[in-house]
Amino acid sequence: MKTFISFPEARDIVLDHLPDPHEDVTGLDRALGKTLGRPVAAAENIPPFDNSAMDGFAVRAQDVPAPGVCLPLAGEISAGCSDTHPLAPGTCVRIMTGAPLPEGANAVIPIEVAEVHAEENSVTFLKAASPGDHVRSAGQDMPRGRTVLEAGNVLSPADIAVLASLGQVQVPIARPPEVSIVTTGNELIEPSEALRPGKIRNANGPALAAQIATAGGQVYGQFHARDTREAVRNALEAACKGDMLVISGGVSVGDYDFVKEVLEDMGLSMLFWRVRQRPGKPLVFGLLGDIPVFGLPGNPVSSAVCFEAYVRPALAGMLGRQDTLPRLESAVLGKDIPKKRGLHHFVPGRARWTERRLIVAPAGPQGSHIVSSLALADGLIHLPESLDEAPAGMPVSFERLHWEHP
């Protein structure tokens, strides 16, 4: 087991010890925000036929080599029409946007550059035609056989449109990992209970469940243990039946912190304990069989930040997503931040654009227990452990918090 390691090393260890994704199938109407389980290729051309990109007139381009040509009007084709006749040389047909191009036609002249002579049933064109003008060729969007969506893609509304165009109503997805949550502590009561002396409401359980949902996971169950070995073991044994186990509290060195000890008794292969970071130094990670186990600190900000730094990337990896790590933006500190050398600081912050620069600053008072400041934050300011100060004006990296539920 490694101990007191750096943040990058700890995260690499996590990402190197994840089980492979499990494939599932869901309906198109429930696929938004899910992770595609395997590549999707076009089984047919999209569009399936040559069609008009404009309201206008379908012509043979060679019949309109210059402005001023007048052709007889031989009919009309509307969108959705399936009964078209070949276009005779030296004629034209009125055509609507999306309507199939008749056999023989190879260009469309927009109605804006045409003069219709109703009495003569003819059209004079004010512009020459070239082959392919205003024509959407069959397969121009998605040719048959081409891979159009890659595995690991988080399905967006545009992806849903692609799948619908292909008739893919059953979508192969990565099954959302089932995550068990265990909170610990004699001091915790349910959020619905009235406060009484020495007690606080359990915020971490509901918060972690919400974070799991926004990360693409699914809560297998929520369990709570009082600070006794027996209670901790009972909760952990009940919880270790999903795909991942996330524990909040009981992982430090206090007299009532039994989680690490009980996990080892249960056969946990502990890969690291304690990370050079603030908040969240007493972090545990290991494997119980093939189940990744995270022991997060009990303070609410520490718990939430460690989830973002480690558990969210782990869930992305278990889903087979293309991007497992967060994207960092370049920013500038808007005010001084106290910094301890040798620790990587995650500072909940707010960002604003000023004079074409992204300015970031702490979101209220900072402390591992001050959850109200975390609620004001829209991201985390990263201060690497090599820094011994973080003055205003210094360039930093900023990680957006993506807490929207798909």
C-alpha positions as CSV (number, residue, x, y, z in Angstrom):
1,M,0.0,0.0,0.0
2,K,1.2,3.5,-0.8
3,T,0.7,6.3,1.6
4,F,0.7,10.1,1.5
5,I,1.1,10.2,-2.3
6,S,0.5,13.1,-4.8
7,F,-2.8,13.9,-6.3
8,P,-1.8,12.9,-9.9
9,E,-0.3,9.6,-8.7
10,A,-3.4,8.8,-6.7
11,R,-5.8,9.5,-9.6
12,D,-3.6,7.4,-11.9
13,I,-3.8,4.5,-9.5
14,V,-7.6,4.8,-9.4
15,L,-7.9,4.9,-13.2
16,D,-5.6,1.9,-13.6
17,H,-7.7,-0.3,-11.4
18,L,-11.2,-0.1,-12.8
19,P,-13.4,-2.9,-14.2
20,D,-14.5,-2.9,-17.8
21,P,-17.8,-1.4,-18.9
22,H,-20.9,-3.6,-19.0
23,E,-23.2,-3.2,-22.1
24,D,-26.9,-2.7,-21.8
25,V,-29.7,-1.5,-24.2
26,T,-32.1,1.3,-23.7
27,G,-34.9,2.9,-25.8
28,L,-34.1,6.0,-27.9
29,D,-36.4,8.1,-25.7
30,R,-34.3,7.3,-22.6
31,A,-30.9,7.5,-24.2
32,L,-30.1,11.2,-23.6
33,G,-27.0,11.5,-21.4
34,K,-26.3,7.8,-21.5
35,T,-22.9,6.5,-22.7
36,L,-22.8,4.7,-26.0
37,G,-21.7,1.1,-25.4
38,R,-20.4,0.4,-28.9
39,P,-19.8,2.2,-32.3
40,V,-22.9,2.9,-34.4
41,A,-22.5,2.7,-38.2
42,A,-25.0,3.8,-40.8
43,A,-26.9,0.8,-42.2
44,E,-28.2,2.9,-45.1
45,N,-27.5,6.2,-46.8
46,I,-28.8,9.4,-45.1
47,P,-30.4,11.1,-46.9
48,P,-31.6,8.0,-48.6
49,F,-32.1,9.7,-52.0
50,D,-31.0,12.8,-53.9
51,N,-33.2,15.7,-52.8
52,S,-33.7,19.4,-53.2
53,A,-32.0,21.8,-50.7
54,M,-34.3,24.7,-51.9
55,D,-37.7,25.5,-53.1
56,G,-37.2,26.0,-56.9
57,F,-37.0,24.1,-60.1
58,A,-35.3,20.8,-60.9
59,V,-33.4,21.0,-64.2
60,R,-30.7,19.3,-66.3
61,A,-27.8,21.6,-65.8
62,Q,-26.8,21.3,-69.4
63,D,-30.2,22.7,-70.4
64,V,-29.5,26.0,-68.5
65,P,-25.9,27.0,-69.5
66,A,-26.5,30.7,-69.2
67,P,-29.0,33.2,-67.8
68,G,-32.2,33.8,-69.9
69,V,-33.0,30.2,-70.8
70,C,-36.8,29.5,-70.8
71,L,-38.0,26.0,-70.2
72,P,-41.5,24.5,-70.2
73,L,-42.8,23.5,-66.8
74,A,-43.5,19.7,-66.7
75,G,-45.0,19.3,-63.3
76,E,-44.4,19.6,-59.5
77,I,-42.8,17.4,-56.8
78,S,-43.5,18.0,-53.2
79,A,-41.7,16.7,-50.1
80,G,-42.7,13.2,-49.3
81,C,-43.7,12.4,-52.9
82,S,-42.7,8.8,-53.8
83,D,-44.0,8.7,-57.4
84,T,-41.8,10.8,-59.6
85,H,-41.2,10.5,-63.4
86,P,-38.0,11.0,-65.2
87,L,-37.3,14.6,-66.3
88,A,-37.4,14.9,-70.0
89,P,-34.6,16.9,-71.7
90,G,-35.3,20.5,-72.2
91,T,-38.0,20.7,-69.4
92,C,-38.1,21.6,-65.7
93,V,-40.3,20.7,-62.7
94,R,-41.3,22.7,-59.7
95,I,-39.7,21.1,-56.6
96,M,-40.0,21.7,-52.9
97,T,-37.2,21.6,-50.2
98,G,-36.6,17.9,-49.3
99,A,-38.5,16.5,-52.3
100,P,-36.7,13.7,-54.3
101,L,-34.9,14.8,-57.4
102,P,-36.4,13.2,-60.5
103,E,-34.3,10.9,-62.6
104,G,-32.3,12.9,-65.1
105,A,-32.2,16.1,-63.1
106,N,-28.9,17.1,-61.6
107,A,-29.4,20.7,-60.3
108,V,-32.0,22.9,-58.6
109,I,-32.4,26.6,-59.5
110,P,-34.0,28.6,-56.6
111,I,-37.3,30.2,-57.1
112,E,-35.7,33.6,-56.3
113,V,-33.8,33.6,-59.6
114,A,-36.6,32.4,-61.8
115,E,-39.6,34.0,-63.5
116,V,-42.7,31.9,-63.9
117,H,-44.9,32.5,-66.9
118,A,-48.2,31.0,-65.8
119,E,-50.0,31.5,-69.1
120,E,-47.3,29.8,-71.1
121,N,-46.6,27.3,-68.3
122,S,-42.9,28.0,-68.6
123,V,-40.0,29.4,-66.5
124,T,-37.2,31.8,-67.5
125,F,-34.1,31.4,-65.4
126,L,-32.0,34.4,-64.4
127,K,-29.0,32.3,-63.5
128,A,-27.1,29.5,-65.1
129,A,-27.1,26.0,-63.5
130,S,-24.1,23.8,-62.6
131,P,-24.3,20.1,-61.8
132,G,-25.0,19.6,-58.1
133,D,-26.4,23.1,-57.4
134,H,-28.7,23.0,-54.4
135,V,-28.8,19.2,-54.4
136,R,-28.4,17.0,-51.3
137,S,-26.9,13.8,-52.6
138,A,-27.8,10.4,-51.2
139,G,-25.5,9.6,-48.3
140,Q,-24.1,13.1,-48.2
141,D,-24.8,13.3,-44.4
142,M,-24.1,9.7,-43.5
143,P,-23.0,7.2,-46.2
144,R,-23.9,3.6,-45.7
145,G,-21.2,1.7,-43.7
146,R,-19.6,4.8,-42.1
147,T,-19.2,4.9,-38.3
148,V,-21.2,7.9,-37.2
149,L,-21.0,7.6,-33.4
150,E,-18.1,6.2,-31.4
151,A,-18.3,4.1,-28.3
152,G,-17.9,6.1,-25.1
153,N,-19.8,9.1,-26.5
154,V,-22.1,10.7,-24.0
155,L,-25.3,11.0,-26.0
156,S,-26.4,14.6,-26.7
157,P,-29.6,15.8,-28.4
158,A,-27.7,15.9,-31.7
159,D,-26.7,12.2,-31.2
160,I,-30.3,11.4,-30.6
161,A,-31.1,13.0,-33.9
162,V,-28.5,10.8,-35.6
163,L,-29.8,7.6,-34.0
164,A,-33.4,8.5,-35.0
165,S,-32.3,9.2,-38.6
166,L,-30.8,5.8,-38.7
167,G,-33.9,4.1,-37.2
168,Q,-31.8,3.0,-34.1
169,V,-34.6,2.9,-31.6
170,Q,-32.8,0.4,-29.3
171,V,-29.5,2.0,-28.3
172,P,-26.5,0.0,-27.0
173,I,-25.2,1.8,-23.9
174,A,-22.8,1.2,-21.1
175,R,-24.8,0.1,-18.1
176,P,-24.7,2.7,-15.4
177,P,-22.4,1.5,-12.6
178,E,-24.4,0.7,-9.4
179,V,-22.8,2.5,-6.5
180,S,-23.4,1.8,-2.8
181,I,-23.1,4.7,-0.3
182,V,-22.1,4.2,3.3
183,T,-22.1,7.1,5.7
184,T,-20.7,6.8,9.2
185,G,-21.0,8.6,12.5
186,N,-22.9,8.6,15.8
187,E,-23.6,12.3,15.3
188,L,-25.7,11.9,12.1
189,I,-29.5,12.0,11.9
190,E,-31.8,11.9,8.9
191,P,-32.4,15.2,7.0
192,S,-36.1,14.9,8.0
193,E,-35.3,14.9,11.8
194,A,-35.3,17.9,14.1
195,L,-31.9,18.9,15.4
196,R,-31.0,17.9,19.0
197,P,-27.9,18.4,21.1
198,G,-24.8,16.9,19.6
199,K,-26.4,15.9,16.4
200,I,-26.2,17.1,12.8
201,R,-28.2,16.1,9.7
202,N,-26.6,13.6,7.2
203,A,-25.8,15.8,4.2
204,N,-23.2,13.6,2.6
205,G,-25.5,10.7,1.8
206,P,-27.9,12.8,-0.3
207,A,-25.1,14.8,-1.8
208,L,-23.1,11.8,-2.9
209,A,-26.3,10.2,-4.4
210,A,-26.8,13.4,-6.4
211,Q,-23.2,13.5,-7.5
212,I,-23.4,9.9,-8.6
213,A,-26.5,10.6,-10.7
214,T,-24.8,13.6,-12.4
215,A,-21.7,11.4,-13.1
216,G,-23.7,8.7,-15.0
217,G,-24.0,6.2,-12.1
218,Q,-26.9,4.7,-10.3
219,V,-27.3,4.4,-6.5
220,Y,-27.5,0.7,-5.5
221,G,-28.4,1.6,-1.9
222,Q,-27.6,4.0,1.0
223,F,-26.4,2.6,4.3
224,H,-25.5,4.2,7.6
225,A,-23.3,2.9,10.4
226,R,-22.8,4.1,13.9
227,D,-19.2,4.3,15.1
228,T,-18.7,0.7,16.2
229,R,-16.8,-2.1,14.5
230,E,-19.9,-4.3,14.4
231,A,-22.1,-1.5,12.9
232,V,-19.4,-0.6,10.3
233,R,-18.9,-4.2,9.2
234,N,-22.7,-4.9,9.0
235,A,-23.1,-1.8,6.8
236,L,-20.1,-2.6,4.6
237,E,-21.2,-6.2,4.1
238,A,-24.6,-5.1,3.0
239,A,-23.2,-2.4,0.7
240,C,-20.6,-4.3,-1.2
241,K,-23.0,-5.9,-3.7
242,G,-22.9,-3.2,-6.3
243,D,-20.2,-2.2,-8.8
244,M,-18.6,0.5,-6.6
245,L,-18.5,1.3,-2.9
246,V,-18.2,4.9,-1.6
247,I,-17.8,5.5,2.1
248,S,-18.0,8.8,3.8
249,G,-16.3,9.2,7.2
250,G,-14.4,6.9,9.5
251,V,-11.2,6.8,7.4
252,S,-8.9,9.0,9.5
253,V,-7.0,8.0,12.7
254,G,-9.5,8.8,15.4
255,D,-10.5,6.3,18.1
256,Y,-13.8,5.7,16.4
257,D,-12.5,5.6,12.8
258,F,-13.0,1.8,12.1
259,V,-13.6,1.9,8.3
260,K,-10.1,1.2,7.2
261,E,-9.6,-1.6,9.8
262,V,-12.8,-3.3,8.9
263,L,-12.2,-3.1,5.2
264,E,-8.8,-4.8,5.7
265,D,-10.5,-7.5,7.7
266,M,-13.0,-8.0,4.8
267,G,-10.1,-8.6,2.4
268,L,-9.7,-5.1,0.9
269,S,-6.6,-4.8,-1.3
270,M,-5.7,-1.3,-0.2
271,L,-3.8,0.6,-2.9
272,F,-3.3,3.9,-1.1
273,W,-4.2,5.8,2.0
274,R,-3.7,9.6,2.5
275,V,-3.0,12.0,-0.3
276,R,-1.0,15.2,-0.3
277,Q,-4.1,17.4,-0.9
278,R,-6.4,19.8,0.8
279,P,-9.2,19.1,1.5
280,G,-9.4,15.3,1.7
281,K,-6.0,14.2,2.9
282,P,-7.2,11.0,4.7
283,L,-8.5,9.3,1.4
284,V,-8.6,5.5,1.0
285,F,-8.8,3.6,-2.2
286,G,-8.6,-0.1,-2.9
287,L,-10.3,-3.2,-4.3
288,L,-12.7,-5.6,-2.6
289,G,-12.5,-8.4,-5.2
290,D,-13.1,-6.3,-8.4
291,I,-15.2,-3.6,-6.7
292,P,-13.5,-0.2,-6.4
293,V,-13.8,1.1,-2.9
294,F,-13.4,4.8,-2.0
295,G,-13.1,5.9,1.6
296,L,-13.8,9.6,1.6
297,P,-13.4,12.0,4.5
298,G,-16.5,12.8,6.5
299,N,-16.5,16.6,6.2
300,P,-19.0,17.6,3.5
301,V,-16.7,19.8,1.4
302,S,-13.9,17.2,1.6
303,S,-16.3,14.4,0.6
304,A,-17.7,16.4,-2.4
305,V,-14.3,17.5,-3.6
306,C,-12.8,14.0,-3.3
307,F,-15.7,12.7,-5.3
308,E,-15.0,15.2,-8.1
309,A,-11.3,14.5,-8.1
310,Y,-11.5,10.6,-8.0
311,V,-14.9,9.1,-8.1
312,R,-16.3,11.0,-11.0
313,P,-13.3,10.1,-13.3
314,A,-13.6,6.5,-12.0
315,L,-17.3,6.3,-13.0
316,A,-16.4,7.8,-16.4
317,G,-13.8,5.1,-16.8
318,M,-16.2,2.3,-15.8
319,L,-18.6,3.7,-18.4
320,G,-15.9,3.6,-21.1
321,R,-16.3,7.3,-21.8
322,Q,-13.9,9.0,-24.2
323,D,-13.0,11.7,-21.7
324,T,-12.4,10.5,-18.2
325,L,-10.5,13.5,-16.9
326,P,-12.0,17.0,-16.5
327,R,-11.1,19.7,-18.8
328,L,-9.1,22.5,-17.1
329,E,-9.4,26.1,-18.2
330,S,-6.7,28.7,-17.9
331,A,-7.6,31.4,-15.5
332,V,-6.2,34.2,-13.3
333,L,-6.6,34.5,-9.6
334,G,-8.7,37.5,-8.6
335,K,-7.5,37.6,-5.0
336,D,-4.8,36.1,-2.8
337,I,-5.4,32.5,-1.5
338,P,-3.6,31.1,1.5
339,K,-1.5,28.1,0.3
340,K,0.5,25.4,2.1
341,R,3.5,24.1,0.2
342,G,3.5,20.3,-0.3
343,L,-0.3,20.0,-0.7
344,H,-2.4,20.2,-3.8
345,H,-5.3,22.6,-2.9
346,F,-8.8,22.3,-4.4
347,V,-10.5,25.6,-3.8
348,P,-14.2,25.9,-4.5
349,G,-14.4,29.1,-6.6
350,R,-16.4,31.3,-8.9
351,A,-15.4,32.4,-12.3
352,R,-16.2,35.6,-14.4
353,W,-14.9,36.9,-17.7
354,T,-13.3,40.4,-17.4
355,E,-11.4,42.0,-20.2
356,R,-11.1,38.7,-22.1
357,R,-9.7,36.9,-19.1
358,L,-11.2,34.3,-16.9
359,I,-10.9,35.6,-13.3
360,V,-11.5,33.1,-10.5
361,A,-11.7,33.6,-6.7
362,P,-12.8,31.6,-3.7
363,A,-16.6,31.2,-3.4
364,G,-17.0,32.5,0.1
365,P,-15.3,31.4,3.3
366,Q,-13.2,28.3,2.9
367,G,-13.3,25.2,5.2
368,S,-13.9,21.5,4.9
369,H,-17.2,22.0,6.8
370,I,-18.5,25.1,5.0
371,V,-20.9,23.5,2.5
372,S,-22.7,26.9,1.8
373,S,-19.6,28.1,0.0
374,L,-19.4,25.0,-2.0
375,A,-23.0,25.6,-3.1
376,L,-21.9,29.0,-4.4
377,A,-19.0,27.6,-6.4
378,D,-19.1,26.8,-10.1
379,G,-15.7,25.1,-10.2
380,L,-12.5,24.1,-8.4
381,I,-9.4,26.2,-8.5
382,H,-6.3,23.9,-8.7
383,L,-3.2,25.0,-6.8
384,P,-0.4,22.4,-7.3
385,E,1.6,21.2,-4.3
386,S,4.8,22.9,-5.6
387,L,3.4,26.3,-4.8
388,D,4.1,28.0,-1.5
389,E,1.9,31.0,-2.2
390,A,-1.1,31.9,-4.5
391,P,-1.2,35.7,-5.0
392,A,-3.8,37.6,-7.0
393,G,-2.9,37.8,-10.7
394,M,-1.2,34.3,-10.8
395,P,-2.2,32.0,-13.6
396,V,-4.1,28.9,-12.4
397,S,-6.2,26.0,-13.7
398,F,-9.9,26.0,-13.2
399,E,-12.1,22.9,-13.3
400,R,-15.8,23.5,-14.0
401,L,-18.3,21.6,-11.8
402,H,-20.7,19.7,-14.0
403,W,-23.6,19.0,-11.7
404,E,-26.4,19.1,-14.2
405,H,-28.5,16.0,-14.3
406,P,-29.0,14.7,-17.9
